[in-house]
Structure formats: C-alpha cells, structure tokens
Amino acid sequence: MIRLVQIMYFLKNYYFIMLVMIIQIKEIFAERKKYEQLYDDLVKLLGIRKVSNKLIDRIMYSRDYWPIALHWFMRGVVPAIPDIVVWPESTEDVVKVVKYAYEKEIPIVAYGGGSGVLGGAMPEKGGIVIDLKRMRRIKIYPRDLLVEVESGTYGMILENYLNKHGFTLGHIPQSLYTSTVGGWVSTKAIGQFSTKYGGIEDMVAGIEVVVPPGEVVVLKPHPRTSTGPDLRHLFIGSEGIFGIITRVFLRIWRYPEKRVFLSYATDTIEEALERVRTIVQSGVKPAVVRIFDKIETKKWFYWIKQAKNKVATIFVIEGNSKIVDAEAEIVKEAFKGTIFLGEKPVKHWLKYRFVVKEVSEFAPLGFVFDTIEVAINWSNATKLYYEVIKAMRNVEGTLLASAHASHFYPQGVCFYFTFGGIPPKGMTKFGYYAKVWEAAMKTTLKLGGTISHHHGIGRMRAPWLPLELGKMGYEILRKVKHAIDEKRIMNPGNLGV
Ligand SMILES: Cc1cc2nc3c(=O)[nH]c(=O)nc-3n(C[C@H](O)[C@H](O)[C@H](O)COP(=O)(O)OP(=O)(O)OC[C@H]3O[C@@H](n4cnc5c(N)ncnc54)[C@H](O)[C@@H]3O)c2cc1C
C-alpha cells in the first residue's frame, strides 16, 4: 500500500513537472513581449533585486493556502498566475508600484504569508503580486504599550521580539509562523488567546495604507478617537480591495506574570457551552478556552482514559497573578461536578497546536478536506453546532464532520468546523467541496449566524457575502470600493467586488 502511494506521488510530481515545462515553452514563444515591458518598467522603478518575471516565482505566487487550490495545483492546473512579482522594501516602493499600476490599469494583489484559506491572495486577473515580506521593521513604545510594525513582518518574528522585551501582542493564530501582520489586519484575523486579548481589530491603534492612485493614508495611534466614522475599520478586513497596508501600530501587553492550566470532561457539548457561557458572562476572560466535540476530543486526547466518549474543555488563564488566581477559582466553580483532567491536556495542546498536516497529507490521496468557522449568539449556539454537522454529513461523500468552539464572548461563540470526504462517482472534487460549503453557509445564515468569524471572505465565500450584508449593505461596500479604487485595480474579484 505504502509503495503504491509512493508511486502515485512520483507520477503526480512528474506530471506536474511536465506541465510546468509545457507552460514555460508556451510562455517563451507567445507572451514574452508583454512581460518584458512590465518587467523593464518595474525594474526601472524599483531596481532589479525587487522584481521577478520568472515562471517559477509567478507559479509560487499563483495561490494561497485555499485547500481546493492545492488539489488543482497537484493536477498541474494553475488557475491564476501573476504577470510579475515585486518585493518592495519601503512605503515609497509601494507608492511607486501602486502609481504605476494605476496609470497602466494593471491589477495589483497584496501578498503576505499566503496562509489565507479562501483564495483571497490569488491573482485572479493576473497583473502584479506585491509581496510585503521584505518590509519588517519593528519599534516598541514601552510607555504607551504600542508597537509600530511593518506589514510584511511574520507573526512569530513579531511575537518573539515582543517577548524578548517583556511584552506580548496576545495574537497567536495557528498560522503564527506563516502569516504576516498585514495579512492579519486585512483578513480581520484572530488568535487562539482571543477570549482575553480580542481579535486583531482590538489591537490596531493606527494604520498606514497606500491607496490608488498611489497616495498614503496615515491614521495615527490614539487611545481612542471620536473623529467621524473610524477609517481604520475601513481597512481592517478589507482583504486588499482598497489599498496596501504598509505599517500598523498595535496595542501590546506586558508579558503575563502567571499562567494557570485547567481542563475538564463533560458528557455533551451543550453542557460545556453552558458552563463556559456563565464564565464569560460573569466578566472572566481566560486567554484560551477551547471546547472539543467528541470526535475532536478523541483526536487530541485519545490517550486520556477519562476523556473517552466525552467532550473536553481546556483553559489557559494568564496575566496579573492575583487576577489569574481569582479567575481560576471562578472557572473551577463553573465546572464543579464534571471530570477534572488537570494540566496535561492543556500542555499537550500547547505543544502541538501549530501542527497542521491533514490537508497536505490527505490531499494527495484524493481526500478533500477543509475548515469553516462561523459565529452565533448564545441563544442558537447549540442548534447551530448540531445542524451544521448534520448538513455537512448529509452531503454525499462526507466521511468526517467535527468541530471545536474556540473564541468566546458574553454574547456568543465561534464554531470551527472541519470536514473531509471523497467525492462520489461522477462528481468533481470542487463539486463535492462546494456542496459542503453551501450546506454550512446556508445553515448558518438560516439560524442567524455570521458566515465568517475570522478567515474572511476571499473568493470562496464571496457568493454568500450579499446574503450576509443585505442588498443595501453590499451595495454600500461596492460603492466604497469603486470610490476608492475607481479603476478596480486593487485585488479585483476579491470579496466579489
Ligand atoms: C494552518 C493555518 C492556520 C490558520 N489559523 C488561523 C487562526 O488561528 N486565526 C486566523 O484568523 N486565521 C488563521 N488562518 C488563516 C490565515 O492565516 C489568516 O487569514 C492570516 O491573517 C493571513 O495572513 P497572510 O499574511 O498569510 O495573508 P495572505 O494569505 O497573504 O493574504 C490574505 C489576504 O489579505 C490580503 N493582504 C495580505 N497582506 C496585505 C497587505 N499588507 N495589505 C493589504 N492586503 C493584504 C491579500 O491580498 C489577501 O486577500 C490559518 C491558516 C492556516 C493555513
């Protein structure tokens, strides 16, 4: 069996290399002139070190971490390809590129870590991909508890830097090692420690953005401001459709004095949800709260006897030691009468929380796999969990449907669903994939939830955005987009606008 899989791997890779060669030859003969002009112009503007039109670079920037795009890629299909890739090193460089793109009416797509999971960084209409990762300067303002950081900085680099100086951002997404500050802000991301520290929108104090026709917008960091609609929020979650985020001021915290780890097992997910609801509604903010349904409890904690056929809940409580002790007591009180699992499950989760291998392990075997995160108020939370699981399982081909709840608010909760399956005979992978997505989106909307809690919209969720925002809401978004970006060069097609 292993041999067979190895042979399949080899054939797939070989096939892919052949395809790349064919595209390359076609490229050399047919489209050289167009790229040469673009290349020459951008080299003149930025210098040769910051520009590439090599096919290998263009292919590397043809997709993000959208799982279905990986399937296409493995079949040798490159669904979108930029004409050129540039690596600016300063805001001035970004201004030059945006000015140029505006004059020539060339699409321009911002690229951070490429860890987005919805096709948001896919250069659907070709053009220029602008990779921000050479922009990574960091400066801490300790007295103001602020950090000024360029948008291409990788999350882990920023967090390590802050920790070394006695601070934390408190924003620890699972993609910490592979996502950038600009990506976080533009997708309105959230981290695993969100119940205490909030989402990225709670951290952004100031922002610098380059918008068409190549102008710089600077919104300074204030503790709070009452100066009309908050324009920061125009760019937070905008997924590159208005401009390129180049610099951000983020609110930071002193590194926590103390951490307490607690975990429990309950019989049902509704019981765990109810107990956590009382905790967050009492004003307690554990940094991490995660409720794993029975399937995910088995996956994570199969080695714990008392967790068998149960729902596990883990907590990390951190901060000022006196407050931490008081919060831990309130959590213990709320979980009285359940099975106490101690610190070990939390330590285990902390150790393995960045390991993500399912998509890359199972995709070569034909298994379609993805995650869908949504949020809902408490009144309909349990119903949403059961109905979305049921809707995903009802799609023919589904072999796995599970969830955990990982971000909590006094008003409600985010569920993070996982599904996997093999398309039935006669159905394409995308056909199966789209059906599961549709089932989850429709069920969420029907129950009054929001279709995305933190991954954003990108290209995959775009068809459902008008349903979420309503006719006029979506119309306003479209009008704002067209007012800022009259030539529609900024990530055209993303969010469907
Ligand atoms: C394994 C894994 C785990 C994940 N875990 C989490 C998680 O815990 N929490 C979470 O919120 N998300 C998570 N994600 C999703 C993803 O990491 C986030 O959406 C992240 O914020 C994307 O950052 P990035 O730098 O990779 O952006 P990219 O994927 O490069 O880009 C995402 C979008 O933002 C735009 N963009 C990027 N940079 C800029 C910029 N400087 N200016 C303007 N637009 C820009 C792009 O054009 C694109 O539309 C995960 C993804 C993976 C693969």
The ligand as an SDF file (V2000), in Angstrom:
LIG
                    3D

 53 58  0  0  0  0  0  0  0  0999 V2000
   -2.7570   26.2720    9.1550 C   0  0  0  0  0  0  0  0  0  0  0  0
   -3.4940   27.5460    9.1960 C   0  0  0  0  0  0  0  0  0  0  0  0
   -3.9450   28.0300   10.4040 C   0  0  0  0  0  0  0  0  0  0  0  0
   -4.6420   29.2300   10.4700 C   0  0  0  0  0  0  0  0  0  0  0  0
   -5.0300   29.7090   11.6710 N   0  0  0  0  0  0  0  0  0  0  0  0
   -5.6750   30.8970   11.7550 C   0  0  0  0  0  0  0  0  0  0  0  0
   -6.0610   31.4250   13.0120 C   0  0  0  0  0  0  0  0  0  0  0  0
   -5.8160   30.8440   14.0650 O   0  0  0  0  0  0  0  0  0  0  0  0
   -6.7150   32.6090   13.0220 N   0  0  0  0  0  0  0  0  0  0  0  0
   -6.9890   33.2860   11.8690 C   0  0  0  0  0  0  0  0  0  0  0  0
   -7.5780   34.3550   11.9430 O   0  0  0  0  0  0  0  0  0  0  0  0
   -6.6320   32.8030   10.6720 N   0  0  0  0  0  0  0  0  0  0  0  0
   -5.9710   31.6460   10.5780 C   0  0  0  0  0  0  0  0  0  0  0  0
   -5.5870   31.1490    9.3580 N   0  0  0  0  0  0  0  0  0  0  0  0
   -5.8620   31.9180    8.1420 C   0  0  0  0  0  0  0  0  0  0  0  0
   -4.7150   32.8870    7.7540 C   0  0  0  0  0  0  0  0  0  0  0  0
   -3.5250   32.5400    8.3990 O   0  0  0  0  0  0  0  0  0  0  0  0
   -5.1130   34.3020    8.1140 C   0  0  0  0  0  0  0  0  0  0  0  0
   -6.1620   34.6930    7.2720 O   0  0  0  0  0  0  0  0  0  0  0  0
   -3.9820   35.3100    8.0140 C   0  0  0  0  0  0  0  0  0  0  0  0
   -4.4120   36.5120    8.5800 O   0  0  0  0  0  0  0  0  0  0  0  0
   -3.4920   35.5520    6.6000 C   0  0  0  0  0  0  0  0  0  0  0  0
   -2.2690   36.2450    6.6820 O   0  0  0  0  0  0  0  0  0  0  0  0
   -1.2190   36.1870    5.4850 P   0  0  0  0  0  0  0  0  0  0  0  0
   -0.1110   37.1080    5.8020 O   0  0  0  0  0  0  0  0  0  0  0  0
   -0.8290   34.7810    5.2000 O   0  0  0  0  0  0  0  0  0  0  0  0
   -2.1000   36.7840    4.3030 O   0  0  0  0  0  0  0  0  0  0  0  0
   -2.2530   36.3090    2.7980 P   0  0  0  0  0  0  0  0  0  0  0  0
   -2.7860   34.9320    2.7250 O   0  0  0  0  0  0  0  0  0  0  0  0
   -1.0010   36.5870    2.0670 O   0  0  0  0  0  0  0  0  0  0  0  0
   -3.3630   37.3370    2.2900 O   0  0  0  0  0  0  0  0  0  0  0  0
   -4.6730   37.2760    2.7870 C   0  0  0  0  0  0  0  0  0  0  0  0
   -5.4900   38.4200    2.1830 C   0  0  0  0  0  0  0  0  0  0  0  0
   -5.0210   39.6610    2.6660 O   0  0  0  0  0  0  0  0  0  0  0  0
   -4.5190   40.4760    1.6120 C   0  0  0  0  0  0  0  0  0  0  0  0
   -3.2960   41.1070    2.1220 N   0  0  0  0  0  0  0  0  0  0  0  0
   -2.1940   40.4910    2.6300 C   0  0  0  0  0  0  0  0  0  0  0  0
   -1.3090   41.4100    3.0400 N   0  0  0  0  0  0  0  0  0  0  0  0
   -1.8480   42.6180    2.7960 C   0  0  0  0  0  0  0  0  0  0  0  0
   -1.4140   43.9620    2.9760 C   0  0  0  0  0  0  0  0  0  0  0  0
   -0.2350   44.2560    3.5110 N   0  0  0  0  0  0  0  0  0  0  0  0
   -2.2260   44.9560    2.5930 N   0  0  0  0  0  0  0  0  0  0  0  0
   -3.4420   44.6910    2.0450 C   0  0  0  0  0  0  0  0  0  0  0  0
   -3.9030   43.4610    1.8370 N   0  0  0  0  0  0  0  0  0  0  0  0
   -3.1230   42.4290    2.2170 C   0  0  0  0  0  0  0  0  0  0  0  0
   -4.2980   39.5450    0.4450 C   0  0  0  0  0  0  0  0  0  0  0  0
   -4.4110   40.2000   -0.7900 O   0  0  0  0  0  0  0  0  0  0  0  0
   -5.3900   38.5200    0.6680 C   0  0  0  0  0  0  0  0  0  0  0  0
   -6.6040   38.9980    0.1740 O   0  0  0  0  0  0  0  0  0  0  0  0
   -4.8940   29.9470    9.2700 C   0  0  0  0  0  0  0  0  0  0  0  0
   -4.4230   29.4530    8.0570 C   0  0  0  0  0  0  0  0  0  0  0  0
   -3.7280   28.2780    8.0140 C   0  0  0  0  0  0  0  0  0  0  0  0
   -3.2350   27.7700    6.7000 C   0  0  0  0  0  0  0  0  0  0  0  0
  1  2  1  0
  2  3  1  0
  2 52  2  0
  3  4  2  0
  4  5  1  0
  4 50  1  0
  5  6  2  0
  6  7  1  0
  6 13  1  0
  7  8  2  0
  7  9  1  0
  9 10  1  0
 10 11  2  0
 10 12  1  0
 12 13  2  0
 13 14  1  0
 14 15  1  0
 14 50  1  0
 15 16  1  0
 16 17  1  0
 16 18  1  0
 18 19  1  0
 18 20  1  0
 20 21  1  0
 20 22  1  0
 22 23  1  0
 23 24  1  0
 24 25  2  0
 24 26  1  0
 24 27  1  0
 27 28  1  0
 28 29  2  0
 28 30  1  0
 28 31  1  0
 31 32  1  0
 32 33  1  0
 33 34  1  0
 33 48  1  0
 34 35  1  0
 35 36  1  0
 35 46  1  0
 36 37  1  0
 36 45  1  0
 37 38  2  0
 38 39  1  0
 39 40  1  0
 39 45  2  0
 40 41  1  0
 40 42  2  0
 42 43  1  0
 43 44  2  0
 44 45  1  0
 46 47  1  0
 46 48  1  0
 48 49  1  0
 50 51  2  0
 51 52  1  0
 52 53  1  0
M  END
$$$$
